[in-house]
Amino acid sequence: MTVSLVKDKENEHDREAIQVELPGLGKIGYVANSPYTVRGESYSAGRLYDKFKKKAQGTVRYVLDDALLCTIWIKG
């Protein structure tokens, strides 16, 4: 399954917010950006935010009870 990561520049709670979107459903959540919500060795939204301009894509690798873990690829 492929998801899109889209910077949410209008988010008033997190200036590095990145939405996760699923084709056909739209926004399904956000990339974790807190030491309490980031899983293991995963990148937080803050670490990913400056690595792409507006949008990136990811492939879902694991589905957990309260999280998805993805491999992210960034073009250009």
PDB file of N, H, CA, C and O in Angstrom:
ATOM      1  N   MET A   1       0.844  -1.161   0.000  1.00  0.00           N
ATOM      2  CA  MET A   1       0.000   0.000   0.000  1.00  0.00           C
ATOM      3  C   MET A   1       0.900   1.237   0.000  1.00  0.00           C
ATOM      4  O   MET A   1       1.908   1.280   0.705  1.00  0.00           O
ATOM      5  N   THR A   2       0.529   2.233  -0.790  1.00  0.00           N
ATOM      6  H   THR A   2      -0.291   2.198  -1.362  1.00  0.00           H
ATOM      7  CA  THR A   2       1.300   3.472  -0.877  1.00  0.00           C
ATOM      8  C   THR A   2       0.526   4.606  -0.216  1.00  0.00           C
ATOM      9  O   THR A   2      -0.682   4.741  -0.411  1.00  0.00           O
ATOM     10  N   VAL A   3       1.228   5.416   0.563  1.00  0.00           N
ATOM     11  H   VAL A   3       2.210   5.306   0.722  1.00  0.00           H
ATOM     12  CA  VAL A   3       0.644   6.602   1.183  1.00  0.00           C
ATOM     13  C   VAL A   3       1.406   7.833   0.714  1.00  0.00           C
ATOM     14  O   VAL A   3       2.556   7.738   0.286  1.00  0.00           O
ATOM     15  N   SER A   4       0.757   8.981   0.798  1.00  0.00           N
ATOM     16  H   SER A   4      -0.177   9.058   1.145  1.00  0.00           H
ATOM     17  CA  SER A   4       1.413  10.255   0.483  1.00  0.00           C
ATOM     18  C   SER A   4       1.650  11.019   1.771  1.00  0.00           C
ATOM     19  O   SER A   4       0.818  10.996   2.678  1.00  0.00           O
ATOM     20  N   LEU A   5       2.780  11.693   1.851  1.00  0.00           N
ATOM     21  H   LEU A   5       3.456  11.712   1.114  1.00  0.00           H
ATOM     22  CA  LEU A   5       3.092  12.578   2.974  1.00  0.00           C
ATOM     23  C   LEU A   5       3.039  14.001   2.439  1.00  0.00           C
ATOM     24  O   LEU A   5       3.719  14.332   1.468  1.00  0.00           O
ATOM     25  N   VAL A   6       2.231  14.841   3.074  1.00  0.00           N
ATOM     26  H   VAL A   6       1.678  14.572   3.863  1.00  0.00           H
ATOM     27  CA  VAL A   6       2.011  16.194   2.595  1.00  0.00           C
ATOM     28  C   VAL A   6       2.216  17.171   3.754  1.00  0.00           C
ATOM     29  O   VAL A   6       1.609  17.021   4.815  1.00  0.00           O
ATOM     30  N   LYS A   7       3.070  18.164   3.544  1.00  0.00           N
ATOM     31  H   LYS A   7       3.563  18.286   2.683  1.00  0.00           H
ATOM     32  CA  LYS A   7       3.283  19.173   4.588  1.00  0.00           C
ATOM     33  C   LYS A   7       1.987  19.922   4.864  1.00  0.00           C
ATOM     34  O   LYS A   7       1.309  20.359   3.933  1.00  0.00           O
ATOM     35  N   ASP A   8       1.641  20.071   6.139  1.00  0.00           N
ATOM     36  H   ASP A   8       2.191  19.716   6.895  1.00  0.00           H
ATOM     37  CA  ASP A   8       0.427  20.780   6.562  1.00  0.00           C
ATOM     38  C   ASP A   8       0.837  22.140   7.096  1.00  0.00           C
ATOM     39  O   ASP A   8       0.955  22.331   8.306  1.00  0.00           O
ATOM     40  N   LYS A   9       1.052  23.076   6.200  1.00  0.00           N
ATOM     41  H   LYS A   9       0.957  22.921   5.216  1.00  0.00           H
ATOM     42  CA  LYS A   9       1.543  24.407   6.583  1.00  0.00           C
ATOM     43  C   LYS A   9       0.515  25.223   7.348  1.00  0.00           C
ATOM     44  O   LYS A   9       0.870  26.231   7.959  1.00  0.00           O
ATOM     45  N   GLU A  10      -0.764  24.812   7.332  1.00  0.00           N
ATOM     46  H   GLU A  10      -1.052  23.993   6.836  1.00  0.00           H
ATOM     47  CA  GLU A  10      -1.829  25.526   8.034  1.00  0.00           C
ATOM     48  C   GLU A  10      -2.045  25.001   9.453  1.00  0.00           C
ATOM     49  O   GLU A  10      -2.905  25.520  10.164  1.00  0.00           O
ATOM     50  N   ASN A  11      -1.299  23.997   9.883  1.00  0.00           N
ATOM     51  H   ASN A  11      -0.600  23.575   9.305  1.00  0.00           H
ATOM     52  CA  ASN A  11      -1.488  23.403  11.204  1.00  0.00           C
ATOM     53  C   ASN A  11      -1.020  24.371  12.282  1.00  0.00           C
ATOM     54  O   ASN A  11       0.157  24.726  12.337  1.00  0.00           O
ATOM     55  N   GLU A  12      -1.930  24.792  13.125  1.00  0.00           N
ATOM     56  H   GLU A  12      -2.887  24.505  13.080  1.00  0.00           H
ATOM     57  CA  GLU A  12      -1.585  25.781  14.159  1.00  0.00           C
ATOM     58  C   GLU A  12      -0.940  25.156  15.396  1.00  0.00           C
ATOM     59  O   GLU A  12      -0.437  25.881  16.255  1.00  0.00           O
ATOM     60  N   HIS A  13      -0.946  23.832  15.503  1.00  0.00           N
ATOM     61  H   HIS A  13      -1.354  23.244  14.805  1.00  0.00           H
ATOM     62  CA  HIS A  13      -0.383  23.163  16.676  1.00  0.00           C
ATOM     63  C   HIS A  13       1.042  22.669  16.467  1.00  0.00           C
ATOM     64  O   HIS A  13       1.778  22.460  17.431  1.00  0.00           O
ATOM     65  N   ASP A  14       1.440  22.480  15.191  1.00  0.00           N
ATOM     66  H   ASP A  14       0.843  22.650  14.407  1.00  0.00           H
ATOM     67  CA  ASP A  14       2.758  21.922  14.900  1.00  0.00           C
ATOM     68  C   ASP A  14       3.261  22.508  13.586  1.00  0.00           C
ATOM     69  O   ASP A  14       2.697  22.219  12.530  1.00  0.00           O
ATOM     70  N   ARG A  15       4.308  23.323  13.633  1.00  0.00           N
ATOM     71  H   ARG A  15       4.765  23.557  14.491  1.00  0.00           H
ATOM     72  CA  ARG A  15       4.806  23.978  12.417  1.00  0.00           C
ATOM     73  C   ARG A  15       5.552  23.011  11.492  1.00  0.00           C
ATOM     74  O   ARG A  15       5.905  23.377  10.371  1.00  0.00           O
ATOM     75  N   GLU A  16       5.792  21.779  11.956  1.00  0.00           N
ATOM     76  H   GLU A  16       5.505  21.482  12.867  1.00  0.00           H
ATOM     77  CA  GLU A  16       6.427  20.755  11.130  1.00  0.00           C
ATOM     78  C   GLU A  16       5.471  19.584  10.858  1.00  0.00           C
ATOM     79  O   GLU A  16       5.909  18.459  10.620  1.00  0.00           O
ATOM     80  N   ALA A  17       4.177  19.859  10.897  1.00  0.00           N
ATOM     81  H   ALA A  17       3.821  20.774  11.090  1.00  0.00           H
ATOM     82  CA  ALA A  17       3.176  18.801  10.721  1.00  0.00           C
ATOM     83  C   ALA A  17       3.208  18.243   9.302  1.00  0.00           C
ATOM     84  O   ALA A  17       3.302  18.986   8.325  1.00  0.00           O
ATOM     85  N   ILE A  18       3.128  16.927   9.214  1.00  0.00           N
ATOM     86  H   ILE A  18       3.052  16.324  10.007  1.00  0.00           H
ATOM     87  CA  ILE A  18       3.068  16.233   7.923  1.00  0.00           C
ATOM     88  C   ILE A  18       1.874  15.285   7.964  1.00  0.00           C
ATOM     89  O   ILE A  18       1.816  14.368   8.782  1.00  0.00           O
ATOM     90  N   GLN A  19       0.916  15.529   7.055  1.00  0.00           N
ATOM     91  H   GLN A  19       0.963  16.275   6.391  1.00  0.00           H
ATOM     92  CA  GLN A  19      -0.254  14.671   6.952  1.00  0.00           C
ATOM     93  C   GLN A  19       0.096  13.387   6.202  1.00  0.00           C
ATOM     94  O   GLN A  19       0.960  13.378   5.325  1.00  0.00           O
ATOM     95  N   VAL A  20      -0.590  12.311   6.565  1.00  0.00           N
ATOM     96  H   VAL A  20      -1.292  12.319   7.277  1.00  0.00           H
ATOM     97  CA  VAL A  20      -0.492  11.058   5.830  1.00  0.00           C
ATOM     98  C   VAL A  20      -1.818  10.872   5.109  1.00  0.00           C
ATOM     99  O   VAL A  20      -2.877  10.885   5.736  1.00  0.00           O
ATOM    100  N   GLU A  21      -1.761  10.699   3.779  1.00  0.00           N
ATOM    101  H   GLU A  21      -0.900  10.689   3.270  1.00  0.00           H
ATOM    102  CA  GLU A  21      -2.969  10.547   2.975  1.00  0.00           C
ATOM    103  C   GLU A  21      -2.959   9.206   2.261  1.00  0.00           C
ATOM    104  O   GLU A  21      -1.917   8.723   1.817  1.00  0.00           O
ATOM    105  N   LEU A  22      -4.135   8.621   2.162  1.00  0.00           N
ATOM    106  H   LEU A  22      -4.981   9.013   2.522  1.00  0.00           H
ATOM    107  CA  LEU A  22      -4.317   7.358   1.464  1.00  0.00           C
ATOM    108  C   LEU A  22      -5.212   7.619   0.256  1.00  0.00           C
ATOM    109  O   LEU A  22      -6.287   8.199   0.406  1.00  0.00           O
ATOM    110  N   PRO A  23      -4.789   7.202  -0.943  1.00  0.00           N
ATOM    111  CA  PRO A  23      -5.609   7.439  -2.132  1.00  0.00           C
ATOM    112  C   PRO A  23      -7.037   6.911  -1.941  1.00  0.00           C
ATOM    113  O   PRO A  23      -7.243   5.780  -1.501  1.00  0.00           O
ATOM    114  N   GLY A  24      -8.003   7.747  -2.278  1.00  0.00           N
ATOM    115  H   GLY A  24      -7.836   8.666  -2.636  1.00  0.00           H
ATOM    116  CA  GLY A  24      -9.404   7.374  -2.144  1.00  0.00           C
ATOM    117  C   GLY A  24     -10.004   7.696  -0.796  1.00  0.00           C
ATOM    118  O   GLY A  24     -11.226   7.800  -0.682  1.00  0.00           O
ATOM    119  N   LEU A  25      -9.179   7.859   0.240  1.00  0.00           N
ATOM    120  H   LEU A  25      -8.187   7.775   0.147  1.00  0.00           H
ATOM    121  CA  LEU A  25      -9.676   8.189   1.579  1.00  0.00           C
ATOM    122  C   LEU A  25      -9.295   9.587   2.030  1.00  0.00           C
ATOM    123  O   LEU A  25     -10.012  10.198   2.822  1.00  0.00           O
ATOM    124  N   GLY A  26      -8.186  10.097   1.542  1.00  0.00           N
ATOM    125  H   GLY A  26      -7.604   9.600   0.898  1.00  0.00           H
ATOM    126  CA  GLY A  26      -7.696  11.396   1.993  1.00  0.00           C
ATOM    127  C   GLY A  26      -6.846  11.259   3.238  1.00  0.00           C
ATOM    128  O   GLY A  26      -6.160  10.253   3.424  1.00  0.00           O
ATOM    129  N   LYS A  27      -6.890  12.281   4.102  1.00  0.00           N
ATOM    130  H   LYS A  27      -7.447  13.098   3.952  1.00  0.00           H
ATOM    131  CA  LYS A  27      -6.046  12.302   5.309  1.00  0.00           C
ATOM    132  C   LYS A  27      -6.443  11.189   6.269  1.00  0.00           C
ATOM    133  O   LYS A  27      -7.609  11.055   6.640  1.00  0.00           O
ATOM    134  N   ILE A  28      -5.437  10.384   6.669  1.00  0.00           N
ATOM    135  H   ILE A  28      -4.490  10.493   6.367  1.00  0.00           H
ATOM    136  CA  ILE A  28      -5.694   9.316   7.639  1.00  0.00           C
ATOM    137  C   ILE A  28      -4.941   9.543   8.943  1.00  0.00           C
ATOM    138  O   ILE A  28      -5.092   8.774   9.893  1.00  0.00           O
ATOM    139  N   GLY A  29      -4.123  10.607   8.991  1.00  0.00           N
ATOM    140  H   GLY A  29      -4.000  11.231   8.219  1.00  0.00           H
ATOM    141  CA  GLY A  29      -3.391  10.902  10.213  1.00  0.00           C
ATOM    142  C   GLY A  29      -2.182  11.772   9.939  1.00  0.00           C
ATOM    143  O   GLY A  29      -2.084  12.424   8.899  1.00  0.00           O
ATOM    144  N   TYR A  30      -1.260  11.770  10.896  1.00  0.00           N
ATOM    145  H   TYR A  30      -1.339  11.241  11.741  1.00  0.00           H
ATOM    146  CA  TYR A  30      -0.054  12.590  10.815  1.00  0.00           C
ATOM    147  C   TYR A  30       1.175  11.756  11.139  1.00  0.00           C
ATOM    148  O   TYR A  30       1.086  10.743  11.833  1.00  0.00           O
ATOM    149  N   VAL A  31       2.324  12.190  10.630  1.00  0.00           N
ATOM    150  H   VAL A  31       2.397  13.012  10.066  1.00  0.00           H
ATOM    151  CA  VAL A  31       3.601  11.589  11.019  1.00  0.00           C
ATOM    152  C   VAL A  31       3.868  12.013  12.464  1.00  0.00           C
ATOM    153  O   VAL A  31       3.735  13.189  12.802  1.00  0.00           O
ATOM    154  N   ALA A  32       4.235  11.078  13.294  1.00  0.00           N
ATOM    155  H   ALA A  32       4.343  10.122  13.019  1.00  0.00           H
ATOM    156  CA  ALA A  32       4.504  11.369  14.709  1.00  0.00           C
ATOM    157  C   ALA A  32       5.631  12.398  14.827  1.00  0.00           C
ATOM    158  O   ALA A  32       6.596  12.370  14.065  1.00  0.00           O
ATOM    159  N   ASN A  33       5.489  13.304  15.798  1.00  0.00           N
ATOM    160  H   ASN A  33       4.704  13.326  16.417  1.00  0.00           H
ATOM    161  CA  ASN A  33       6.506  14.335  15.971  1.00  0.00           C
ATOM    162  C   ASN A  33       6.810  14.591  17.442  1.00  0.00           C
ATOM    163  O   ASN A  33       7.177  15.703  17.822  1.00  0.00           O
ATOM    164  N   SER A  34       6.659  13.578  18.254  1.00  0.00           N
ATOM    165  H   SER A  34       6.361  12.674  17.946  1.00  0.00           H
ATOM    166  CA  SER A  34       6.920  13.708  19.684  1.00  0.00           C
ATOM    167  C   SER A  34       7.734  12.497  20.141  1.00  0.00           C
ATOM    168  O   SER A  34       7.527  11.391  19.640  1.00  0.00           O
ATOM    169  N   PRO A  35       8.652  12.691  21.080  1.00  0.00           N
ATOM    170  CA  PRO A  35       9.417  11.539  21.575  1.00  0.00           C
ATOM    171  C   PRO A  35       8.513  10.476  22.207  1.00  0.00           C
ATOM    172  O   PRO A  35       8.932   9.331  22.378  1.00  0.00           O
ATOM    173  N   TYR A  36       7.282  10.848  22.554  1.00  0.00           N
ATOM    174  H   TYR A  36       6.943  11.778  22.415  1.00  0.00           H
ATOM    175  CA  TYR A  36       6.346   9.908  23.171  1.00  0.00           C
ATOM    176  C   TYR A  36       5.557   9.110  22.135  1.00  0.00           C
ATOM    177  O   TYR A  36       4.963   8.086  22.472  1.00  0.00           O
ATOM    178  N   THR A  37       5.543   9.565  20.873  1.00  0.00           N
ATOM    179  H   THR A  37       6.026  10.397  20.600  1.00  0.00           H
ATOM    180  CA  THR A  37       4.744   8.890  19.849  1.00  0.00           C
ATOM    181  C   THR A  37       5.572   8.294  18.710  1.00  0.00           C
ATOM    182  O   THR A  37       5.062   7.454  17.969  1.00  0.00           O
ATOM    183  N   VAL A  38       6.832   8.702  18.549  1.00  0.00           N
ATOM    184  H   VAL A  38       7.246   9.384  19.151  1.00  0.00           H
ATOM    185  CA  VAL A  38       7.685   8.146  17.493  1.00  0.00           C
ATOM    186  C   VAL A  38       8.090   6.734  17.899  1.00  0.00           C
ATOM    187  O   VAL A  38       8.524   6.506  19.028  1.00  0.00           O
ATOM    188  N   ARG A  39       7.947   5.791  16.974  1.00  0.00           N
ATOM    189  H   ARG A  39       7.594   5.976  16.057  1.00  0.00           H
ATOM    190  CA  ARG A  39       8.239   4.383  17.255  1.00  0.00           C
ATOM    191  C   ARG A  39       9.700   4.047  16.986  1.00  0.00           C
ATOM    192  O   ARG A  39      10.202   4.302  15.892  1.00  0.00           O
ATOM    193  N   GLY A  40      10.377   3.486  17.957  1.00  0.00           N
ATOM    194  H   GLY A  40       9.969   3.278  18.847  1.00  0.00           H
ATOM    195  CA  GLY A  40      11.735   2.958  17.802  1.00  0.00           C
ATOM    196  C   GLY A  40      12.694   3.895  17.097  1.00  0.00           C
ATOM    197  O   GLY A  40      12.883   5.035  17.523  1.00  0.00           O
ATOM    198  N   GLU A  41      13.294   3.423  16.029  1.00  0.00           N
ATOM    199  H   GLU A  41      13.140   2.497  15.683  1.00  0.00           H
ATOM    200  CA  GLU A  41      14.293   4.179  15.271  1.00  0.00           C
ATOM    201  C   GLU A  41      13.665   5.014  14.147  1.00  0.00           C
ATOM    202  O   GLU A  41      14.383   5.535  13.293  1.00  0.00           O
ATOM    203  N   SER A  42      12.348   5.142  14.141  1.00  0.00           N
ATOM    204  H   SER A  42      11.765   4.719  14.834  1.00  0.00           H
ATOM    205  CA  SER A  42      11.651   5.885  13.083  1.00  0.00           C
ATOM    206  C   SER A  42      12.004   7.364  13.109  1.00  0.00           C
ATOM    207  O   SER A  42      12.387   7.906  14.145  1.00  0.00           O
ATOM    208  N   TYR A  43      11.870   8.009  11.954  1.00  0.00           N
ATOM    209  H   TYR A  43      11.559   7.568  11.112  1.00  0.00           H
ATOM    210  CA  TYR A  43      12.072   9.464  11.871  1.00  0.00           C
ATOM    211  C   TYR A  43      10.815  10.177  12.323  1.00  0.00           C
ATOM    212  O   TYR A  43       9.703   9.752  12.011  1.00  0.00           O
ATOM    213  N   SER A  44      10.993  11.259  13.056  1.00  0.00           N
ATOM    214  H   SER A  44      11.896  11.605  13.310  1.00  0.00           H
ATOM    215  CA  SER A  44       9.874  12.110  13.436  1.00  0.00           C
ATOM    216  C   SER A  44       9.555  13.051  12.269  1.00  0.00           C
ATOM    217  O   SER A  44      10.338  13.171  11.327  1.00  0.00           O
ATOM    218  N   ALA A  45       8.400  13.714  12.344  1.00  0.00           N
ATOM    219  H   ALA A  45       7.764  13.616  13.110  1.00  0.00           H
ATOM    220  CA  ALA A  45       8.046  14.702  11.318  1.00  0.00           C
ATOM    221  C   ALA A  45       9.108  15.792  11.256  1.00  0.00           C
ATOM    222  O   ALA A  45       9.439  16.268  10.170  1.00  0.00           O
ATOM    223  N   GLY A  46       9.643  16.192  12.395  1.00  0.00           N
ATOM    224  H   GLY A  46       9.374  15.805  13.277  1.00  0.00           H
ATOM    225  CA  GLY A  46      10.668  17.232  12.425  1.00  0.00           C
ATOM    226  C   GLY A  46      11.922  16.844  11.659  1.00  0.00           C
ATOM    227  O   GLY A  46      12.554  17.693  11.030  1.00  0.00           O
ATOM    228  N   ARG A  47      12.286  15.569  11.706  1.00  0.00           N
ATOM    229  H   ARG A  47      11.772  14.880  12.217  1.00  0.00           H
ATOM    230  CA  ARG A  47      13.470  15.099  10.964  1.00  0.00           C
ATOM    231  C   ARG A  47      13.194  14.947   9.476  1.00  0.00           C
ATOM    232  O   ARG A  47      14.115  15.038   8.665  1.00  0.00           O
ATOM    233  N   LEU A  48      11.929  14.715   9.105  1.00  0.00           N
ATOM    234  H   LEU A  48      11.181  14.642   9.764  1.00  0.00           H
ATOM    235  CA  LEU A  48      11.568  14.542   7.696  1.00  0.00           C
ATOM    236  C   LEU A  48      11.219  15.855   7.000  1.00  0.00           C
ATOM    237  O   LEU A  48      11.381  15.978   5.786  1.00  0.00           O
ATOM    238  N   TYR A  49      10.742  16.827   7.761  1.00  0.00           N
ATOM    239  H   TYR A  49      10.610  16.727   8.747  1.00  0.00           H
ATOM    240  CA  TYR A  49      10.120  18.032   7.196  1.00  0.00           C
ATOM    241  C   TYR A  49      10.979  18.734   6.148  1.00  0.00           C
ATOM    242  O   TYR A  49      10.459  19.118   5.101  1.00  0.00           O
ATOM    243  N   ASP A  50      12.250  18.911   6.389  1.00  0.00           N
ATOM    244  H   ASP A  50      12.673  18.599   7.240  1.00  0.00           H
ATOM    245  CA  ASP A  50      13.118  19.642   5.458  1.00  0.00           C
ATOM    246  C   ASP A  50      13.723  18.757   4.362  1.00  0.00           C
ATOM    247  O   ASP A  50      14.510  19.243   3.550  1.00  0.00           O
ATOM    248  N   LYS A  51      13.374  17.484   4.327  1.00  0.00           N
ATOM    249  H   LYS A  51      12.734  17.089   4.986  1.00  0.00           H
ATOM    250  CA  LYS A  51      13.938  16.565   3.334  1.00  0.00           C
ATOM    251  C   LYS A  51      13.142  16.541   2.025  1.00  0.00           C
ATOM    252  O   LYS A  51      13.603  15.977   1.033  1.00  0.00           O
ATOM    253  N   PHE A  52      11.941  17.153   2.016  1.00  0.00           N
ATOM    254  H   PHE A  52      11.566  17.611   2.822  1.00  0.00           H
ATOM    255  CA  PHE A  52      11.172  17.236   0.777  1.00  0.00           C
ATOM    256  C   PHE A  52      10.443  18.571   0.710  1.00  0.00           C
ATOM    257  O   PHE A  52      10.227  19.226   1.730  1.00  0.00           O
ATOM    258  N   LYS A  53      10.061  18.972  -0.519  1.00  0.00           N
ATOM    259  H   LYS A  53      10.236  18.440  -1.347  1.00  0.00           H
ATOM    260  CA  LYS A  53       9.447  20.288  -0.703  1.00  0.00           C
ATOM    261  C   LYS A  53       8.001  20.329  -0.244  1.00  0.00           C
ATOM    262  O   LYS A  53       7.684  21.028   0.718  1.00  0.00           O
ATOM    263  N   LYS A  54       7.114  19.595  -0.910  1.00  0.00           N
ATOM    264  H   LYS A  54       7.371  19.028  -1.692  1.00  0.00           H
ATOM    265  CA  LYS A  54       5.695  19.631  -0.561  1.00  0.00           C
ATOM    266  C   LYS A  54       5.133  18.250  -0.243  1.00  0.00           C
ATOM    267  O   LYS A  54       4.300  18.090   0.650  1.00  0.00           O
ATOM    268  N   LYS A  55       5.609  17.251  -0.997  1.00  0.00           N
ATOM    269  H   LYS A  55       6.285  17.381  -1.722  1.00  0.00           H
ATOM    270  CA  LYS A  55       4.991  15.937  -0.921  1.00  0.00           C
ATOM    271  C   LYS A  55       6.038  14.838  -1.104  1.00  0.00           C
ATOM    272  O   LYS A  55       6.998  14.999  -1.857  1.00  0.00           O
ATOM    273  N   ALA A  56       5.839  13.720  -0.404  1.00  0.00           N
ATOM    274  H   ALA A  56       5.059  13.590   0.208  1.00  0.00           H
ATOM    275  CA  ALA A  56       6.674  12.530  -0.572  1.00  0.00           C
ATOM    276  C   ALA A  56       5.744  11.323  -0.533  1.00  0.00           C
ATOM    277  O   ALA A  56       4.558  11.456  -0.229  1.00  0.00           O
ATOM    278  N   GLN A  57       6.275  10.163  -0.835  1.00  0.00           N
ATOM    279  H   GLN A  57       7.238  10.055  -1.082  1.00  0.00           H
ATOM    280  CA  GLN A  57       5.465   8.953  -0.788  1.00  0.00           C
ATOM    281  C   GLN A  57       6.138   7.907   0.075  1.00  0.00           C
ATOM    282  O   GLN A  57       7.346   7.945   0.308  1.00  0.00           O
ATOM    283  N   GLY A  58       5.329   6.975   0.541  1.00  0.00           N
ATOM    284  H   GLY A  58       4.348   6.944   0.351  1.00  0.00           H
ATOM    285  CA  GLY A  58       5.854   5.901   1.355  1.00  0.00           C
ATOM    286  C   GLY A  58       5.131   4.605   1.085  1.00  0.00           C
ATOM    287  O   GLY A  58       3.985   4.606   0.635  1.00  0.00           O
ATOM    288  N   THR A  59       5.792   3.506   1.356  1.00  0.00           N
ATOM    289  H   THR A  59       6.723   3.506   1.721  1.00  0.00           H
ATOM    290  CA  THR A  59       5.203   2.180   1.243  1.00  0.00           C
ATOM    291  C   THR A  59       4.994   1.648   2.652  1.00  0.00           C
ATOM    292  O   THR A  59       5.933   1.613   3.447  1.00  0.00           O
ATOM    293  N   VAL A  60       3.786   1.239   2.964  1.00  0.00           N
ATOM    294  H   VAL A  60       3.023   1.268   2.318  1.00  0.00           H
ATOM    295  CA  VAL A  60       3.481   0.702   4.289  1.00  0.00           C
ATOM    296  C   VAL A  60       4.191  -0.634   4.461  1.00  0.00           C
ATOM    297  O   VAL A  60       4.044  -1.533   3.633  1.00  0.00           O
ATOM    298  N   ARG A  61       4.951  -0.759   5.526  1.00  0.00           N
ATOM    299  H   ARG A  61       5.070  -0.029   6.199  1.00  0.00           H
ATOM    300  CA  ARG A  61       5.683  -1.995   5.835  1.00  0.00           C
ATOM    301  C   ARG A  61       5.027  -2.779   6.965  1.00  0.00           C
ATOM    302  O   ARG A  61       4.948  -4.006   6.910  1.00  0.00           O
ATOM    303  N   TYR A  62       4.554  -2.071   7.991  1.00  0.00           N
ATOM    304  H   TYR A  62       4.617  -1.074   8.036  1.00  0.00           H
ATOM    305  CA  TYR A  62       3.941  -2.717   9.146  1.00  0.00           C
ATOM    306  C   TYR A  62       2.719  -1.930   9.576  1.00  0.00           C
ATOM    307  O   TYR A  62       2.728  -0.699   9.571  1.00  0.00           O
ATOM    308  N   VAL A  63       1.668  -2.645   9.950  1.00  0.00           N
ATOM    309  H   VAL A  63       1.660  -3.645   9.954  1.00  0.00           H
ATOM    310  CA  VAL A  63       0.469  -2.035  10.516  1.00  0.00           C
ATOM    311  C   VAL A  63       0.382  -2.496  11.962  1.00  0.00           C
ATOM    312  O   VAL A  63       0.265  -3.689  12.239  1.00  0.00           O
ATOM    313  N   LEU A  64       0.442  -1.533  12.886  1.00  0.00           N
ATOM    314  H   LEU A  64       0.538  -0.564  12.661  1.00  0.00           H
ATOM    315  CA  LEU A  64       0.342  -1.818  14.317  1.00  0.00           C
ATOM    316  C   LEU A  64      -1.028  -1.371  14.812  1.00  0.00           C
ATOM    317  O   LEU A  64      -1.798  -0.791  14.047  1.00  0.00           O
ATOM    318  N   ASP A  65      -1.340  -1.627  16.059  1.00  0.00           N
ATOM    319  H   ASP A  65      -0.715  -2.098  16.681  1.00  0.00           H
ATOM    320  CA  ASP A  65      -2.641  -1.219  16.601  1.00  0.00           C
ATOM    321  C   ASP A  65      -2.888   0.277  16.470  1.00  0.00           C
ATOM    322  O   ASP A  65      -4.009   0.700  16.188  1.00  0.00           O
ATOM    323  N   ASP A  66      -1.850   1.075  16.672  1.00  0.00           N
ATOM    324  H   ASP A  66      -0.940   0.731  16.901  1.00  0.00           H
ATOM    325  CA  ASP A  66      -2.040   2.529  16.678  1.00  0.00           C
ATOM    326  C   ASP A  66      -1.031   3.266  15.796  1.00  0.00           C
ATOM    327  O   ASP A  66      -0.788   4.457  15.993  1.00  0.00           O
ATOM    328  N   ALA A  67      -0.444   2.565  14.827  1.00  0.00           N
ATOM    329  H   ALA A  67      -0.641   1.597  14.667  1.00  0.00           H
ATOM    330  CA  ALA A  67       0.567   3.208  13.979  1.00  0.00           C
ATOM    331  C   ALA A  67       0.785   2.418  12.691  1.00  0.00           C
ATOM    332  O   ALA A  67       0.506   1.222  12.611  1.00  0.00           O
ATOM    333  N   LEU A  68       1.295   3.134  11.684  1.00  0.00           N
ATOM    334  H   LEU A  68       1.522   4.106  11.749  1.00  0.00           H
ATOM    335  CA  LEU A  68       1.791   2.515  10.452  1.00  0.00           C
ATOM    336  C   LEU A  68       3.279   2.810  10.388  1.00  0.00           C
ATOM    337  O   LEU A  68       3.699   3.922  10.707  1.00  0.00           O
ATOM    338  N   LEU A  69       4.075   1.849   9.986  1.00  0.00           N
ATOM    339  H   LEU A  69       3.734   0.945   9.726  1.00  0.00           H
ATOM    340  CA  LEU A  69       5.493   2.091   9.751  1.00  0.00           C
ATOM    341  C   LEU A  69       5.727   1.965   8.251  1.00  0.00           C
ATOM    342  O   LEU A  69       5.345   0.973   7.631  1.00  0.00           O
ATOM    343  N   CYS A  70       6.364   2.990   7.675  1.00  0.00           N
ATOM    344  H   CYS A  70       6.674   3.796   8.179  1.00  0.00           H
ATOM    345  CA  CYS A  70       6.538   3.064   6.233  1.00  0.00           C
ATOM    346  C   CYS A  70       7.979   3.278   5.845  1.00  0.00           C
ATOM    347  O   CYS A  70       8.771   3.827   6.610  1.00  0.00           O
ATOM    348  N   THR A  71       8.310   2.837   4.642  1.00  0.00           N
ATOM    349  H   THR A  71       7.667   2.390   4.021  1.00  0.00           H
ATOM    350  CA  THR A  71       9.564   3.214   3.984  1.00  0.00           C
ATOM    351  C   THR A  71       9.222   4.421   3.127  1.00  0.00           C
ATOM    352  O   THR A  71       8.290   4.367   2.325  1.00  0.00           O
ATOM    353  N   ILE A  72       9.959   5.498   3.287  1.00  0.00           N
ATOM    354  H   ILE A  72      10.716   5.542   3.938  1.00  0.00           H
ATOM    355  CA  ILE A  72       9.661   6.754   2.577  1.00  0.00           C
ATOM    356  C   ILE A  72      10.622   6.932   1.421  1.00  0.00           C
ATOM    357  O   ILE A  72      11.815   6.654   1.547  1.00  0.00           O
ATOM    358  N   TRP A  73      10.104   7.395   0.292  1.00  0.00           N
ATOM    359  H   TRP A  73       9.136   7.621   0.189  1.00  0.00           H
ATOM    360  CA  TRP A  73      10.981   7.779  -0.807  1.00  0.00           C
ATOM    361  C   TRP A  73      10.644   9.193  -1.235  1.00  0.00           C
ATOM    362  O   TRP A  73       9.481   9.587  -1.319  1.00  0.00           O
ATOM    363  N   ILE A  74      11.689   9.931  -1.501  1.00  0.00           N
ATOM    364  H   ILE A  74      12.634   9.610  -1.433  1.00  0.00           H
ATOM    365  CA  ILE A  74      11.577  11.352  -1.828  1.00  0.00           C
ATOM    366  C   ILE A  74      12.222  11.563  -3.193  1.00  0.00           C
ATOM    367  O   ILE A  74      13.377  11.199  -3.412  1.00  0.00           O
ATOM    368  N   LYS A  75      11.465  12.151  -4.095  1.00  0.00           N
ATOM    369  H   LYS A  75      10.527  12.447  -3.917  1.00  0.00           H
ATOM    370  CA  LYS A  75      11.988  12.428  -5.442  1.00  0.00           C
ATOM    371  C   LYS A  75      12.500  13.861  -5.489  1.00  0.00           C
ATOM    372  O   LYS A  75      11.835  14.786  -5.024  1.00  0.00           O
ATOM    373  N   GLY A  76      13.671  14.029  -6.047  1.00  0.00           N
ATOM    374  H   GLY A  76      14.212  13.277  -6.425  1.00  0.00           H
ATOM    375  CA  GLY A  76      14.233  15.374  -6.215  1.00  0.00           C
ATOM    376  C   GLY A  76      14.539  15.963  -4.953  1.00  0.00           C
ATOM    377  O   GLY A  76      15.020  17.095  -4.900  1.00  0.00           O
TER     378      GLY A  76
END
